[in-house]
Structures are given as C-alpha cells and as structure tokens.
Amino acid sequence: MAKIQLSSTLMYTDNFPLLTNTTYLNTAYVGPMSRGLAKFRRKQEEEFVQKGGDYKSKAYETLDETHKSLAHFFGAQPDHTFVIPNFSVGIRHALSFFTKKLEVLLVDEDYPSLVTAFEEGDFSLHKVPMQNNLEEVIEQKLAKDKIDILALSIVQYASGLLIDIEFLKDLKERYPDLLIVGDGTQFLGAHHFHFDTAPFDVVVASGYKWMLAGFGNGILMISQAYLDRVQQKKSALYKRVFNGHFNILAAASLKFAVSTFEEQGFDKLIFQKNKLTEKVKQTLSEYGFIPSWVSHRKQHSSIFILEGKEKLYEDLLNQNIQCVQRGKGVRVSFHYYNTEEDLNKLISALKNSTA
C-alpha cells in the first residue's frame, strides 16, 4: 500500500502544546487542554482573587447565558439544558425523578457509570449483548418485550461503535412512548448533533474528552416528553442540579470550549476529522489491525480498538504514542487536531511491534 501523504501539525501545536512532544491518540480518555482555555482559566481565577463574593454573584447572573450558549451549539432549548459536574452526576439527576418502576433496556458491557445509575434505581432491567449488529438485537428485544426506556452510549467506549441515529429515529416512530437516554461523552464535540431533531429524550455527557473543556463539567439535555413522563416542570430539575454551589470555573470552561468550536468553524473541524477517520478505518482495516466488522458498518466513530494486549500497548508507548488499554485490545482515537502524519506514525509502530 502506498504511504499516506503527510500533513502538517503546525496549525494545532501552537494551541495544543501536548502535540509537540507526543503522538496524541487518546482523546477518548481525556482531551488535551488548549493554551486558549488555560489562559481563560487563569484570568477567571485572577478575577476570583480580586473580587471574591462578587465573582460568585456574577457567575450565577450569567448562568442563563451559559445555558443559552450550550443550547445554541447543541440544538436544544435553553431551559431544557443544564451544565453539570460530570456524566455520572448528571445521569443520576435525570433518573431521580422516575417514581414508578419502569422496564429499561441496557447494553451489556456499556459504560459502567451508565449501567450502575440504573442498577441503583428502582427499575426492572433488561440487557442485550454488545455485538456488531447492535441495532438488530435492540429491535428484536423491543418487539418481544414492553420496554419503557432504552439507554445506551451513543458511541461505545470499549469498541468505538457508533449507534445508527436513523435507526433510533425509526424506533421513536414505531414506539412513540419509548424514552431514549443517551450517554454522549464519547460523542458530543466529535460529531454534529442537534438535540431537538434527534431521537433522544435525555442526553448526558462529560466535557473533558471531545469537548476539550477540562475537568468538572458536562451537559444534560432533556425533552418535553421526558418532563411529561416524570410529571415535573423543568424548574424542578434546575433546582436539583443547582442545589448548593456549582463549579464556576468548570462551567465557564465548558462555555469557553463550545464558543471556541463555533469561532473555529465546527463544521470545518468535523469535516476534517471525518475525512481522517475514513482514512484511518480504511488503512487499519487493510493491514488487519482492527476487527473486520468495523468496515462493514455504515458509520463508525473515530475510536478504534487495535487487536493486541499489554505487549502492543507497551510497544506503542515506547514509540511515544499515547493510547489506552480497553477490553482485549488497545484503544486509539482521533480528533480534529490529529493528522495523517499521526496515522503514519501509528502504522509504522504497529508494523514494528513484536506483539
């Protein structure tokens, strides 16, 4: 196979210093911090130093503005959008309003915090096995059993499988009473998304991965159908989320990160990421480094599981490639700041691996 044409990383290294000293293929674990965000956070902290209580008062006054900014970017209603500390807290807030026992369908081996959130509640749980034709087994289960809630990660963290959104839309048409809850942590910031036209009733995500917003923040979005089912007004969820103080710096960081996406042209960034993702999928498939099912699906995320265990992981680290072990393989992930040069380095390291 011909060597892939290299592309420059210079346009990103100024803003992401981490990219200058490593091949960073680990956004699915944690997104790097940009110089812009670091500078913004220092300015915020200095404002706290100088203003004290006024800093806190101002943060509460601008909370609506933060929610409007997040809602605009993700295509949701501002009063149905909430900044939260992280996914694990947000999902539990959303589930806390269900008072009657409901039938819930989960994916076995899905993100542990999603699964345990339902296990902790008063729900009757059903599970389908994680497999390549996930949509098919979900459809079979819904046809067989009465299910009230389907809950799953939009992108599976341990395989990179991206659920077919059109499939979920079709489910909503055929099962109008079905609520769909999505974990968007491995999805938001890496894909186009418009909540109000999506089939989800609840989407929750942490912001420290693909949204590049640092730690301590996330987003929760809800539909009117969710509010109708739990028989609550949106103000009830607002009071629960903001019961006590919130992390002002973290919330401001999420707003800054989303605004930066818009300023840079998110459509352009995602087009670039998607183009690279297809190249990565094609190349890794041709060399046999990833399972064959990945290339058979209509769409896949930019998360890939390389077949190999600890020795492969160690070999990649020795080649200064940042990645992480997941399941029976090694997970690599590509965001918009990654390039074909990163892919070439990965392919070279995989060819030279003794694993």
GIRA-V199270 format. One record per backbone hydrogen bond with DSSP energy under -0.5 kcal/mol. NH is the residue of the N-H (numbers start at 1). CO is the residue of the C=O. If there is no record, write none. Layout:
nh: <NH:NH>
co: <CO:CO>
This chain:
nh: <12:13:14:15:16:19:20:21:22:23:24:25:25:27:29:30:31:35:38:39:40:41:42:43:44:45:46:47:48:49:50:51:52:54:55:56:57:58:59:60:61:62:63:66:67:68:69:70:71:72:73:74:75:75:76:80:81:82:84:90:91:92:93:94:95:96:97:98:99:102:104:104:105:106:106:108:108:110:114:115:116:117:118:118:119:120:121:123:124:125:126:128:131:134:134:136:137:138:139:140:141:142:143:144:145:147:148:149:150:151:151:152:154:155:156:159:160:163:163:165:168:169:170:171:172:173:174:175:178:179:181:181:182:183:184:184:187:188:189:190:191:195:196:197:198:198:201:202:203:204:205:207:210:212:213:218:219:220:221:222:223:227:228:229:230:231:232:236:237:238:239:240:241:242:243:244:248:251:252:253:254:255:256:257:258:259:260:261:262:263:264:265:269:270:271:272:273:274:275:276:277:278:279:280:281:282:283:284:285:286:287:288:288:289:290:294:295:296:296:297:297:301:304:306:306:307:308:308:312:313:314:315:316:317:318:319:319:320:321:322:322:324:326:329:330:331:332:333:334:338:343:344:345:346:347:348:349:350:351:352:353>
co: <9:9:10:12:12:16:17:18:18:320:22:23:322:333:26:26:208:15:34:35:36:37:38:39:40:41:42:43:44:45:46:47:48:51:52:52:53:54:55:56:57:58:60:62:63:64:65:66:67:68:69:70:71:72:71:77:78:220:218:86:87:88:89:90:91:92:94:95:97:122:102:124:149:104:126:106:128:107:111:111:112:113:114:115:115:116:118:121:102:123:104:106:129:131:132:133:133:134:135:136:137:138:139:140:141:145:103:103:179:105:149:181:183:183:161:156:156:154:161:163:164:165:166:167:168:169:170:171:175:148:150:179:202:152:182:204:184:184:191:187:187:74:75:194:194:195:180:180:221:182:219:217:185:209:207:84:205:82:203:80:201:223:224:225:226:227:227:233:233:234:235:236:237:238:240:242:246:247:248:249:250:251:252:253:254:255:256:257:258:259:260:261:265:266:267:268:269:270:271:272:273:274:275:276:277:278:279:280:281:282:283:284:285:284:284:291:292:292:293:293:294:160:332:304:330:289:306:328:309:309:310:311:312:313:314:315:316:317:316:23:320:331:329:326:306:324:304:25:302:335:339:340:341:342:343:344:345:346:347:348:349>
